[in-house]
Amino acid sequence: MKKKHIITIIILVIVLLAGIKGVLLYRDYKTEQERMAQKPYFTKYKLNEEEMNILNSQFHVKTTPDWWENWNEEDRPDYSYYTIEATEDTKIVVTVMNYWLFDDLSEVDKDAWEKATEYGFTTDNRITVEWVMEHPRKAVEIMYSMASHGEIFQELREWIYPIYERITGEKIEDITKE
């Protein structure tokens, strides 16, 4: 009889431990699902994916690690270790943006002009590359308020370089050594 009780107790302990292990595995599974469902954020500014895309494709900033590489899913959602750095193309974009906002404003960029003036920019106090890098979210808001959400700034060689050369008199080949 004692053997039967001992075996019953051992079986109950095994079932209980298996049940606890199952609950823990399920809890870990749910926690992982919740973590993976969170939207990723990048840099110390906790920028979202869309903001990073605009900085990369329209302000032409350099990201470290490279923005186009696969993200390490183990870090999700915290990619705050990403950094952004201005490039020569960032300078060119900011120059052309300022030109369109303060020298050659058209109705299609009126919303961007209003957003820029809301942040204190004027003809005499223009957006700088340094400001873009220190206030990337606000810079993205201005860019997104431009005509077609600023998509023209993706086309450096076709649209932006020629405008930059025209308004500054500088040749792009002289300032961008690729």
Rosetta constraint file for C-alpha pairs under 8 A:
AtomPair CA 1 CA 5 HARMONIC 6.46 0.50
AtomPair CA 2 CA 6 HARMONIC 6.14 0.50
AtomPair CA 3 CA 7 HARMONIC 6.07 0.50
AtomPair CA 4 CA 8 HARMONIC 6.07 0.50
AtomPair CA 5 CA 9 HARMONIC 6.02 0.50
AtomPair CA 6 CA 10 HARMONIC 6.08 0.50
AtomPair CA 7 CA 11 HARMONIC 6.09 0.50
AtomPair CA 8 CA 12 HARMONIC 6.09 0.50
AtomPair CA 9 CA 13 HARMONIC 6.08 0.50
AtomPair CA 10 CA 14 HARMONIC 6.13 0.50
AtomPair CA 11 CA 15 HARMONIC 6.09 0.50
AtomPair CA 12 CA 16 HARMONIC 5.93 0.50
AtomPair CA 13 CA 17 HARMONIC 6.01 0.50
AtomPair CA 14 CA 18 HARMONIC 6.03 0.50
AtomPair CA 15 CA 19 HARMONIC 6.04 0.50
AtomPair CA 16 CA 20 HARMONIC 6.18 0.50
AtomPair CA 17 CA 21 HARMONIC 6.03 0.50
AtomPair CA 18 CA 22 HARMONIC 6.06 0.50
AtomPair CA 19 CA 23 HARMONIC 6.21 0.50
AtomPair CA 20 CA 24 HARMONIC 6.19 0.50
AtomPair CA 21 CA 25 HARMONIC 6.08 0.50
AtomPair CA 22 CA 26 HARMONIC 6.07 0.50
AtomPair CA 23 CA 27 HARMONIC 6.09 0.50
AtomPair CA 24 CA 28 HARMONIC 6.14 0.50
AtomPair CA 25 CA 29 HARMONIC 6.06 0.50
AtomPair CA 26 CA 30 HARMONIC 6.14 0.50
AtomPair CA 27 CA 31 HARMONIC 6.11 0.50
AtomPair CA 28 CA 32 HARMONIC 6.08 0.50
AtomPair CA 29 CA 33 HARMONIC 6.16 0.50
AtomPair CA 30 CA 34 HARMONIC 6.18 0.50
AtomPair CA 31 CA 35 HARMONIC 6.18 0.50
AtomPair CA 32 CA 36 HARMONIC 6.10 0.50
AtomPair CA 33 CA 37 HARMONIC 6.10 0.50
AtomPair CA 34 CA 38 HARMONIC 6.53 0.50
AtomPair CA 35 CA 76 HARMONIC 6.95 0.50
AtomPair CA 35 CA 77 HARMONIC 6.87 0.50
AtomPair CA 36 CA 76 HARMONIC 6.53 0.50
AtomPair CA 36 CA 77 HARMONIC 7.09 0.50
AtomPair CA 38 CA 76 HARMONIC 7.79 0.50
AtomPair CA 38 CA 77 HARMONIC 6.02 0.50
AtomPair CA 39 CA 48 HARMONIC 7.48 0.50
AtomPair CA 39 CA 77 HARMONIC 6.06 0.50
AtomPair CA 40 CA 48 HARMONIC 6.43 0.50
AtomPair CA 40 CA 49 HARMONIC 6.96 0.50
AtomPair CA 40 CA 76 HARMONIC 6.07 0.50
AtomPair CA 40 CA 77 HARMONIC 4.01 0.50
AtomPair CA 40 CA 78 HARMONIC 6.12 0.50
AtomPair CA 40 CA 79 HARMONIC 6.86 0.50
AtomPair CA 41 CA 46 HARMONIC 4.86 0.50
AtomPair CA 41 CA 47 HARMONIC 5.21 0.50
AtomPair CA 41 CA 48 HARMONIC 4.86 0.50
AtomPair CA 41 CA 49 HARMONIC 6.85 0.50
AtomPair CA 41 CA 77 HARMONIC 6.04 0.50
AtomPair CA 41 CA 78 HARMONIC 5.72 0.50
AtomPair CA 41 CA 79 HARMONIC 5.67 0.50
AtomPair CA 41 CA 80 HARMONIC 6.54 0.50
AtomPair CA 42 CA 46 HARMONIC 4.88 0.50
AtomPair CA 42 CA 47 HARMONIC 4.95 0.50
AtomPair CA 42 CA 48 HARMONIC 6.34 0.50
AtomPair CA 42 CA 49 HARMONIC 7.60 0.50
AtomPair CA 42 CA 52 HARMONIC 7.48 0.50
AtomPair CA 42 CA 78 HARMONIC 6.81 0.50
AtomPair CA 42 CA 79 HARMONIC 4.60 0.50
AtomPair CA 42 CA 80 HARMONIC 4.53 0.50
AtomPair CA 42 CA 81 HARMONIC 7.12 0.50
AtomPair CA 42 CA 82 HARMONIC 5.84 0.50
AtomPair CA 43 CA 47 HARMONIC 6.43 0.50
AtomPair CA 43 CA 79 HARMONIC 6.42 0.50
AtomPair CA 43 CA 80 HARMONIC 3.95 0.50
AtomPair CA 43 CA 81 HARMONIC 5.65 0.50
AtomPair CA 43 CA 82 HARMONIC 4.69 0.50
AtomPair CA 43 CA 83 HARMONIC 5.42 0.50
AtomPair CA 43 CA 84 HARMONIC 7.44 0.50
AtomPair CA 44 CA 80 HARMONIC 5.13 0.50
AtomPair CA 44 CA 81 HARMONIC 7.08 0.50
AtomPair CA 44 CA 82 HARMONIC 7.74 0.50
AtomPair CA 44 CA 83 HARMONIC 7.74 0.50
AtomPair CA 45 CA 80 HARMONIC 7.58 0.50
AtomPair CA 45 CA 136 HARMONIC 7.83 0.50
AtomPair CA 45 CA 137 HARMONIC 7.91 0.50
AtomPair CA 46 CA 80 HARMONIC 6.31 0.50
AtomPair CA 47 CA 51 HARMONIC 5.88 0.50
AtomPair CA 47 CA 52 HARMONIC 6.39 0.50
AtomPair CA 47 CA 137 HARMONIC 6.99 0.50
AtomPair CA 48 CA 52 HARMONIC 6.30 0.50
AtomPair CA 49 CA 53 HARMONIC 6.12 0.50
AtomPair CA 50 CA 54 HARMONIC 6.27 0.50
AtomPair CA 51 CA 55 HARMONIC 6.21 0.50
AtomPair CA 51 CA 137 HARMONIC 6.79 0.50
AtomPair CA 51 CA 140 HARMONIC 6.27 0.50
AtomPair CA 52 CA 56 HARMONIC 6.03 0.50
AtomPair CA 53 CA 57 HARMONIC 5.82 0.50
AtomPair CA 53 CA 58 HARMONIC 7.89 0.50
AtomPair CA 54 CA 58 HARMONIC 5.22 0.50
AtomPair CA 54 CA 59 HARMONIC 6.72 0.50
AtomPair CA 54 CA 140 HARMONIC 6.56 0.50
AtomPair CA 54 CA 143 HARMONIC 7.99 0.50
AtomPair CA 55 CA 59 HARMONIC 4.79 0.50
AtomPair CA 55 CA 60 HARMONIC 6.16 0.50
AtomPair CA 55 CA 61 HARMONIC 5.97 0.50
AtomPair CA 55 CA 136 HARMONIC 7.54 0.50
AtomPair CA 55 CA 140 HARMONIC 6.85 0.50
AtomPair CA 56 CA 60 HARMONIC 4.70 0.50
AtomPair CA 56 CA 61 HARMONIC 5.13 0.50
AtomPair CA 56 CA 62 HARMONIC 6.88 0.50
AtomPair CA 56 CA 63 HARMONIC 7.47 0.50
AtomPair CA 56 CA 67 HARMONIC 7.62 0.50
AtomPair CA 57 CA 61 HARMONIC 7.82 0.50
AtomPair CA 57 CA 153 HARMONIC 7.74 0.50
AtomPair CA 57 CA 154 HARMONIC 5.63 0.50
AtomPair CA 58 CA 93 HARMONIC 7.70 0.50
AtomPair CA 58 CA 150 HARMONIC 7.09 0.50
AtomPair CA 58 CA 151 HARMONIC 6.81 0.50
AtomPair CA 58 CA 152 HARMONIC 7.93 0.50
AtomPair CA 58 CA 153 HARMONIC 4.94 0.50
AtomPair CA 58 CA 154 HARMONIC 4.96 0.50
AtomPair CA 59 CA 89 HARMONIC 7.31 0.50
AtomPair CA 59 CA 90 HARMONIC 5.12 0.50
AtomPair CA 59 CA 93 HARMONIC 6.14 0.50
AtomPair CA 59 CA 94 HARMONIC 7.65 0.50
AtomPair CA 59 CA 153 HARMONIC 7.31 0.50
AtomPair CA 60 CA 86 HARMONIC 7.55 0.50
AtomPair CA 60 CA 87 HARMONIC 6.88 0.50
AtomPair CA 60 CA 89 HARMONIC 5.93 0.50
AtomPair CA 60 CA 90 HARMONIC 5.40 0.50
AtomPair CA 60 CA 93 HARMONIC 7.99 0.50
AtomPair CA 61 CA 84 HARMONIC 6.16 0.50
AtomPair CA 61 CA 85 HARMONIC 5.52 0.50
AtomPair CA 61 CA 86 HARMONIC 4.91 0.50
AtomPair CA 61 CA 87 HARMONIC 5.75 0.50
AtomPair CA 61 CA 89 HARMONIC 7.73 0.50
AtomPair CA 61 CA 90 HARMONIC 6.11 0.50
AtomPair CA 62 CA 66 HARMONIC 7.54 0.50
AtomPair CA 62 CA 84 HARMONIC 5.58 0.50
AtomPair CA 62 CA 85 HARMONIC 5.04 0.50
AtomPair CA 62 CA 86 HARMONIC 6.30 0.50
AtomPair CA 62 CA 87 HARMONIC 6.60 0.50
AtomPair CA 63 CA 67 HARMONIC 5.69 0.50
AtomPair CA 63 CA 82 HARMONIC 6.77 0.50
AtomPair CA 63 CA 83 HARMONIC 5.56 0.50
AtomPair CA 63 CA 84 HARMONIC 4.60 0.50
AtomPair CA 63 CA 85 HARMONIC 6.41 0.50
AtomPair CA 64 CA 82 HARMONIC 5.51 0.50
AtomPair CA 64 CA 83 HARMONIC 5.20 0.50
AtomPair CA 64 CA 84 HARMONIC 6.55 0.50
AtomPair CA 65 CA 69 HARMONIC 7.54 0.50
AtomPair CA 65 CA 82 HARMONIC 6.08 0.50
AtomPair CA 65 CA 83 HARMONIC 7.38 0.50
AtomPair CA 72 CA 76 HARMONIC 7.14 0.50
AtomPair CA 75 CA 79 HARMONIC 6.48 0.50
AtomPair CA 84 CA 133 HARMONIC 7.49 0.50
AtomPair CA 85 CA 133 HARMONIC 7.23 0.50
AtomPair CA 86 CA 90 HARMONIC 5.63 0.50
AtomPair CA 86 CA 91 HARMONIC 7.50 0.50
AtomPair CA 86 CA 129 HARMONIC 7.14 0.50
AtomPair CA 86 CA 133 HARMONIC 6.98 0.50
AtomPair CA 87 CA 91 HARMONIC 6.72 0.50
AtomPair CA 88 CA 92 HARMONIC 6.44 0.50
AtomPair CA 88 CA 175 HARMONIC 7.50 0.50
AtomPair CA 88 CA 176 HARMONIC 6.51 0.50
AtomPair CA 89 CA 93 HARMONIC 6.08 0.50
AtomPair CA 89 CA 176 HARMONIC 7.88 0.50
AtomPair CA 90 CA 94 HARMONIC 6.17 0.50
AtomPair CA 90 CA 129 HARMONIC 6.88 0.50
AtomPair CA 91 CA 95 HARMONIC 6.18 0.50
AtomPair CA 91 CA 129 HARMONIC 6.01 0.50
AtomPair CA 92 CA 96 HARMONIC 6.28 0.50
AtomPair CA 92 CA 160 HARMONIC 7.69 0.50
AtomPair CA 92 CA 161 HARMONIC 7.51 0.50
AtomPair CA 92 CA 164 HARMONIC 6.52 0.50
AtomPair CA 93 CA 97 HARMONIC 5.95 0.50
AtomPair CA 93 CA 153 HARMONIC 6.81 0.50
AtomPair CA 93 CA 160 HARMONIC 7.08 0.50
AtomPair CA 94 CA 98 HARMONIC 6.04 0.50
AtomPair CA 94 CA 127 HARMONIC 6.93 0.50
AtomPair CA 94 CA 128 HARMONIC 6.73 0.50
AtomPair CA 94 CA 129 HARMONIC 6.47 0.50
AtomPair CA 95 CA 99 HARMONIC 6.25 0.50
AtomPair CA 95 CA 164 HARMONIC 7.13 0.50
AtomPair CA 96 CA 100 HARMONIC 6.24 0.50
AtomPair CA 96 CA 160 HARMONIC 6.97 0.50
AtomPair CA 96 CA 163 HARMONIC 6.92 0.50
AtomPair CA 96 CA 164 HARMONIC 5.95 0.50
AtomPair CA 97 CA 101 HARMONIC 6.08 0.50
AtomPair CA 98 CA 102 HARMONIC 5.75 0.50
AtomPair CA 98 CA 103 HARMONIC 7.41 0.50
AtomPair CA 98 CA 126 HARMONIC 6.50 0.50
AtomPair CA 98 CA 127 HARMONIC 6.59 0.50
AtomPair CA 99 CA 103 HARMONIC 4.91 0.50
AtomPair CA 99 CA 104 HARMONIC 6.05 0.50
AtomPair CA 99 CA 105 HARMONIC 7.79 0.50
AtomPair CA 99 CA 167 HARMONIC 7.95 0.50
AtomPair CA 100 CA 104 HARMONIC 4.77 0.50
AtomPair CA 100 CA 105 HARMONIC 5.07 0.50
AtomPair CA 100 CA 106 HARMONIC 7.49 0.50
AtomPair CA 100 CA 109 HARMONIC 7.66 0.50
AtomPair CA 101 CA 105 HARMONIC 5.02 0.50
AtomPair CA 101 CA 109 HARMONIC 7.00 0.50
AtomPair CA 101 CA 110 HARMONIC 7.92 0.50
AtomPair CA 101 CA 112 HARMONIC 7.30 0.50
AtomPair CA 101 CA 113 HARMONIC 5.45 0.50
AtomPair CA 102 CA 113 HARMONIC 7.69 0.50
AtomPair CA 102 CA 122 HARMONIC 7.07 0.50
AtomPair CA 102 CA 123 HARMONIC 5.33 0.50
AtomPair CA 103 CA 123 HARMONIC 7.61 0.50
AtomPair CA 105 CA 109 HARMONIC 6.51 0.50
AtomPair CA 105 CA 110 HARMONIC 7.14 0.50
AtomPair CA 105 CA 113 HARMONIC 7.84 0.50
AtomPair CA 106 CA 110 HARMONIC 6.60 0.50
AtomPair CA 108 CA 146 HARMONIC 7.13 0.50
AtomPair CA 108 CA 147 HARMONIC 5.27 0.50
AtomPair CA 109 CA 113 HARMONIC 6.32 0.50
AtomPair CA 109 CA 145 HARMONIC 7.12 0.50
AtomPair CA 109 CA 146 HARMONIC 4.89 0.50
AtomPair CA 109 CA 147 HARMONIC 5.37 0.50
AtomPair CA 110 CA 114 HARMONIC 6.18 0.50
AtomPair CA 110 CA 146 HARMONIC 7.65 0.50
AtomPair CA 111 CA 115 HARMONIC 6.19 0.50
AtomPair CA 111 CA 145 HARMONIC 5.49 0.50
AtomPair CA 111 CA 146 HARMONIC 6.70 0.50
AtomPair CA 112 CA 116 HARMONIC 6.04 0.50
AtomPair CA 112 CA 142 HARMONIC 5.08 0.50
AtomPair CA 112 CA 143 HARMONIC 6.86 0.50
AtomPair CA 112 CA 144 HARMONIC 7.60 0.50
AtomPair CA 112 CA 145 HARMONIC 4.46 0.50
AtomPair CA 112 CA 146 HARMONIC 4.98 0.50
AtomPair CA 113 CA 117 HARMONIC 6.10 0.50
AtomPair CA 113 CA 142 HARMONIC 7.73 0.50
AtomPair CA 114 CA 118 HARMONIC 6.06 0.50
AtomPair CA 115 CA 119 HARMONIC 6.53 0.50
AtomPair CA 115 CA 141 HARMONIC 7.52 0.50
AtomPair CA 115 CA 142 HARMONIC 5.78 0.50
AtomPair CA 115 CA 145 HARMONIC 7.42 0.50
AtomPair CA 116 CA 120 HARMONIC 6.57 0.50
AtomPair CA 116 CA 121 HARMONIC 5.41 0.50
AtomPair CA 116 CA 122 HARMONIC 7.76 0.50
AtomPair CA 116 CA 142 HARMONIC 6.17 0.50
AtomPair CA 117 CA 121 HARMONIC 4.74 0.50
AtomPair CA 117 CA 122 HARMONIC 6.16 0.50
AtomPair CA 120 CA 125 HARMONIC 7.67 0.50
AtomPair CA 121 CA 125 HARMONIC 5.21 0.50
AtomPair CA 121 CA 126 HARMONIC 5.33 0.50
AtomPair CA 121 CA 127 HARMONIC 6.46 0.50
AtomPair CA 122 CA 126 HARMONIC 5.79 0.50
AtomPair CA 127 CA 131 HARMONIC 6.57 0.50
AtomPair CA 127 CA 132 HARMONIC 7.38 0.50
AtomPair CA 128 CA 132 HARMONIC 6.39 0.50
AtomPair CA 129 CA 133 HARMONIC 6.29 0.50
AtomPair CA 130 CA 134 HARMONIC 6.17 0.50
AtomPair CA 131 CA 135 HARMONIC 5.75 0.50
AtomPair CA 131 CA 136 HARMONIC 7.85 0.50
AtomPair CA 131 CA 139 HARMONIC 7.99 0.50
AtomPair CA 132 CA 136 HARMONIC 5.18 0.50
AtomPair CA 132 CA 138 HARMONIC 7.74 0.50
AtomPair CA 132 CA 139 HARMONIC 5.37 0.50
AtomPair CA 135 CA 139 HARMONIC 6.19 0.50
AtomPair CA 136 CA 140 HARMONIC 6.04 0.50
AtomPair CA 137 CA 141 HARMONIC 6.32 0.50
AtomPair CA 138 CA 142 HARMONIC 6.40 0.50
AtomPair CA 139 CA 143 HARMONIC 6.23 0.50
AtomPair CA 140 CA 144 HARMONIC 5.87 0.50
AtomPair CA 141 CA 145 HARMONIC 6.17 0.50
AtomPair CA 142 CA 146 HARMONIC 6.64 0.50
AtomPair CA 143 CA 149 HARMONIC 6.28 0.50
AtomPair CA 143 CA 150 HARMONIC 5.36 0.50
AtomPair CA 144 CA 148 HARMONIC 7.77 0.50
AtomPair CA 144 CA 149 HARMONIC 4.11 0.50
AtomPair CA 144 CA 150 HARMONIC 5.75 0.50
AtomPair CA 145 CA 149 HARMONIC 5.61 0.50
AtomPair CA 145 CA 150 HARMONIC 7.24 0.50
AtomPair CA 146 CA 150 HARMONIC 4.95 0.50
AtomPair CA 147 CA 151 HARMONIC 7.83 0.50
AtomPair CA 148 CA 152 HARMONIC 7.60 0.50
AtomPair CA 150 CA 154 HARMONIC 7.95 0.50
AtomPair CA 151 CA 155 HARMONIC 7.75 0.50
AtomPair CA 152 CA 156 HARMONIC 7.99 0.50
AtomPair CA 152 CA 159 HARMONIC 7.03 0.50
AtomPair CA 152 CA 160 HARMONIC 7.65 0.50
AtomPair CA 153 CA 159 HARMONIC 7.58 0.50
AtomPair CA 153 CA 160 HARMONIC 6.36 0.50
AtomPair CA 155 CA 159 HARMONIC 5.69 0.50
AtomPair CA 155 CA 160 HARMONIC 6.49 0.50
AtomPair CA 156 CA 160 HARMONIC 4.59 0.50
AtomPair CA 156 CA 161 HARMONIC 5.51 0.50
AtomPair CA 157 CA 161 HARMONIC 5.34 0.50
AtomPair CA 157 CA 162 HARMONIC 7.28 0.50
AtomPair CA 158 CA 162 HARMONIC 7.18 0.50
AtomPair CA 159 CA 163 HARMONIC 6.57 0.50
AtomPair CA 160 CA 164 HARMONIC 6.07 0.50
AtomPair CA 161 CA 165 HARMONIC 6.09 0.50
AtomPair CA 161 CA 172 HARMONIC 6.65 0.50
AtomPair CA 162 CA 166 HARMONIC 6.15 0.50
AtomPair CA 163 CA 167 HARMONIC 6.17 0.50
AtomPair CA 164 CA 168 HARMONIC 5.94 0.50
AtomPair CA 164 CA 169 HARMONIC 7.73 0.50
AtomPair CA 164 CA 170 HARMONIC 7.60 0.50
AtomPair CA 165 CA 169 HARMONIC 5.05 0.50
AtomPair CA 165 CA 170 HARMONIC 5.15 0.50
AtomPair CA 165 CA 171 HARMONIC 5.64 0.50
AtomPair CA 165 CA 172 HARMONIC 6.74 0.50
AtomPair CA 166 CA 170 HARMONIC 7.78 0.50
AtomPair CA 170 CA 174 HARMONIC 7.49 0.50
AtomPair CA 170 CA 175 HARMONIC 7.92 0.50
AtomPair CA 171 CA 175 HARMONIC 7.05 0.50
AtomPair CA 172 CA 176 HARMONIC 5.90 0.50
AtomPair CA 173 CA 177 HARMONIC 6.60 0.50
